[in-house]
Amino acid sequence: MRKLCIAFLMASALAGCARQAPLQTTAGLTVVEGSSVLPPPNRGDLTAADRPALIGPLDTIQVDVFTVPELSREMQVDASGRIAMPLAGTIDARGKTAEELASAIDTALRARYVRNPGVTVNIKSSVSQVVTIDGQVVEPGLYPVTNQMTLMRVIASAKGLSEFARQEDVVILRTVGNQRMAGLYNVAAIRRGSYDDPPVFANDVIVVGDSPQRRLFRDFVSLSPLLAGPLIAVLQ
């Protein structure tokens, strides 16, 4: 009889644990009462805000000169970030947008008495605009950055988290100006909608799981294993 009572109490406790409290509206989450269907997006929701696509070393570009077709060509930016063209000479392309580089080429050609060159530049492939993801993902590596790149999309590009990944311990390392910074994110919280999926930029390094960077936050993680928002710190 005693064993039966203990079994009944354990079953009741487990049943109570299985029943989760309903979602409540918080500062970062608004619960829509009486609605079980997400509204469809409008046209503006389907387009991402533009980010400047910058040219870097070893990128491949297409340069077209309208008034002098002989100068049009596909070329690769050299390792120092420069290109060389007949008449225009050597031009620094690193860190420029396609429009800025076209303007620089146009100016160089006009200086060589080419009237109204009509220069356009298109980036055909980029190896410089990449993000690095390391740690507990299925396929660590370098992945290209697009206008819509976010933390969750980078993880998806890496085929997802590995079996033993710590979802609450995802660090984004970024250099802003000359300052090295780190942000600690909780993938599980992002999936629940507790806060927005953060954007990711070229040259970011994402570390999933245990790492020296994660240890910087170990005290915070031990106090709050389910962060309600991202934690940002400046690295000394």
KOLDREN-114422 format. One line per 5 residues: for each residue x, y, z of C-alpha. Coordinates in steps of 0.02 Angstrom, whole numbers. Layout:
X,Y,Z | ...
//
This chain:
0,0,0 | 141,117,44 | 227,83,-122 | 63,116,-212 | 45,285,-124
223,333,-167 | 196,286,-348 | 35,388,-352 | 122,541,-278 | 265,527,-403
142,513,-548 | 48,666,-484 | 209,765,-470 | 262,718,-645 | 92,764,-714
104,932,-628 | 276,962,-704 | 211,914,-876 | 78,1050,-870 | 167,1209,-922
103,1379,-870 | 25,1477,-1014 | 131,1609,-1100 | 120,1780,-1021 | 149,1950,-1101
320,2019,-1055 | 424,2171,-1105 | 492,2076,-1255 | 343,1965,-1296 | 161,2009,-1325
36,1866,-1317 | -111,1889,-1436 | -264,1822,-1348 | -388,1718,-1447 | -275,1699,-1598
-195,1536,-1655 | -141,1588,-1830 | 3,1703,-1877 | -53,1846,-1991 | 26,1846,-2165
172,1965,-2197 | 150,2120,-2304 | 266,2166,-2446 | 382,2268,-2335 | 404,2120,-2218
470,2013,-2361 | 619,2124,-2399 | 770,2150,-2286 | 849,2319,-2255 | 997,2346,-2370
1173,2326,-2305 | 1318,2393,-2406 | 1404,2252,-2502 | 1589,2293,-2485 | 1727,2233,-2601
1875,2145,-2523 | 2033,2050,-2571 | 2011,1905,-2694 | 1831,1952,-2736 | 1783,1936,-2920
1703,2087,-3002 | 1637,2134,-3174 | 1685,2307,-3237 | 1593,2376,-3389 | 1643,2538,-3477
1500,2594,-3589 | 1597,2710,-3706 | 1753,2600,-3717 | 1693,2418,-3723 | 1874,2359,-3745
1904,2406,-3563 | 1761,2300,-3498 | 1819,2144,-3409 | 1797,2022,-3267 | 1938,2031,-3142
1989,1974,-2970 | 2040,2096,-2835 | 2218,2059,-2782 | 2270,2007,-2607 | 2306,2187,-2559
2131,2243,-2612 | 2181,2330,-2775 | 2135,2313,-2959 | 2232,2367,-3113 | 2150,2424,-3276
2218,2496,-3438 | 2211,2687,-3435 | 2135,2690,-3261 | 2292,2618,-3180 | 2294,2540,-3007
2145,2578,-2896 | 2112,2529,-2716 | 1949,2431,-2713 | 1953,2367,-2534 | 1808,2425,-2427
1717,2509,-2571 | 1542,2471,-2632 | 1517,2431,-2816 | 1452,2607,-2845 | 1601,2686,-2756
1726,2584,-2857 | 1635,2626,-3019 | 1650,2811,-2973 | 1836,2791,-2936 | 1866,2705,-3104
1761,2837,-3192 | 1866,2976,-3115 | 2029,2889,-3163 | 1972,2867,-3344 | 1916,3048,-3358
2090,3099,-3300 | 2155,3004,-3453 | 2037,3103,-3567 | 1902,2970,-3584 | 1740,3069,-3602
1587,3006,-3508 | 1653,2828,-3480 | 1490,2762,-3406 | 1569,2638,-3285 | 1470,2505,-3193
1537,2375,-3071 | 1453,2215,-3014 | 1516,2096,-2880 | 1509,1922,-2957 | 1575,1823,-2809
1639,1870,-2639 | 1760,1776,-2527 | 1795,1923,-2412 | 1619,1949,-2343 | 1609,1794,-2235
1567,1747,-2056 | 1658,1612,-1958 | 1561,1487,-1852 | 1654,1369,-1738 | 1620,1252,-1594
1471,1137,-1572 | 1389,1145,-1744 | 1379,1005,-1871 | 1487,1092,-2002 | 1599,1231,-1933
1676,1344,-2063 | 1664,1505,-2162 | 1495,1558,-2233 | 1453,1704,-2349 | 1360,1853,-2275
1204,1919,-2360 | 1083,2060,-2321 | 973,1942,-2220 | 1109,1851,-2123 | 1067,1822,-1940
1132,1711,-1802 | 999,1578,-1830 | 1031,1577,-2018 | 1218,1554,-1993 | 1184,1407,-1877
1066,1335,-2007 | 1201,1357,-2141 | 1316,1256,-2029 | 1186,1116,-2028 | 1125,1159,-1853
1189,1132,-1678 | 1277,970,-1633 | 1199,847,-1512 | 1286,915,-1357 | 1288,1100,-1401
1247,1222,-1261 | 1107,1327,-1334 | 1124,1458,-1199 | 1310,1482,-1233 | 1326,1559,-1406
1453,1700,-1420 | 1471,1824,-1564 | 1643,1907,-1572 | 1650,2071,-1668 | 1772,2215,-1690
1688,2386,-1687 | 1812,2523,-1727 | 1967,2464,-1638 | 1871,2384,-1496 | 1846,2197,-1479
1672,2154,-1418 | 1575,1997,-1376 | 1390,1960,-1363 | 1317,1810,-1271 | 1155,1740,-1344
1033,1603,-1300 | 974,1510,-1455 | 832,1426,-1359 | 768,1596,-1302 | 775,1663,-1481
677,1512,-1541 | 544,1548,-1408 | 532,1728,-1467 | 601,1801,-1306 | 708,1920,-1408
753,1953,-1590 | 871,1848,-1693 | 1026,1961,-1700 | 1099,2013,-1867 | 1271,1947,-1913
1402,2042,-2012 | 1558,2004,-2111 | 1710,1958,-2005 | 1603,1906,-1857 | 1661,1749,-1766
1525,1641,-1688 | 1573,1513,-1555 | 1446,1384,-1500 | 1476,1287,-1342 | 1619,1286,-1219
1762,1404,-1262 | 1875,1532,-1180 | 1752,1666,-1235 | 1608,1573,-1151 | 1705,1564,-989
1704,1754,-984 | 1517,1739,-954 | 1516,1587,-840 | 1461,1685,-687 | 1315,1761,-781
1268,1591,-854 | 1269,1508,-683 | 1157,1644,-612 | 1038,1653,-759 | 1045,1498,-872
898,1561,-976 | 942,1739,-1022 | 794,1852,-1060 | 901,1955,-1178 | 1075,1961,-1255
1224,2005,-1145 | 1354,2123,-1223 | 1528,2153,-1154 | 1686,2243,-1207 | 1838,2128,-1207
1991,2197,-1117
//
